[in-house]
């Protein structure tokens, strides 16, 4: 396959990858350490699930968003919640599952609690507990971010759960 792109697009991609280099290294090291059955795929920058799906030439249902939540009363307590790209986290279900009141983390809180920037939050090499929506398990192949808005990991849901040691719950 031949992929073509404009020089400005390639420069933009290079800039994004440079900004995320340390996070990408952590994800790659993690995937190697745990002998992951996953492929890393570099694509044009995506600012949302629909753009990521288009860039990867997959369905938006296969995109897995990593959404960081923090406890309302203690923003140092956090969780990474994984849902399909076309859905949203049901906060009531999440609160019921973890037994605490939560809110979505601010971009600053995401960077404080994870090694990632918003848009490239990976479920891998994650210091926070991971919870995956059970609907994700019904997809044959999925693609969460791999530490960058330009890199995704293609793998099965079972492999995702194995690697992240995620809890599974109904969250969408």
Secondary structure, 3 states (H helix, E strand, C coil): CCCCCCHHHHHHHHHHHHHCHHHHHHHHHHHHHCCCCCEEEECCCCCCHHHHHHHHCCCHHHEEEEEEEEECCEEEEEEEEEEECCCCCCHHHHHHHHCCCEEECCHHHHHHHCCCCCCCCCCCCCCCEEEEEHHHHHCCCEEEEEEECCEEEEECHHHHHHHHCCEEECCC
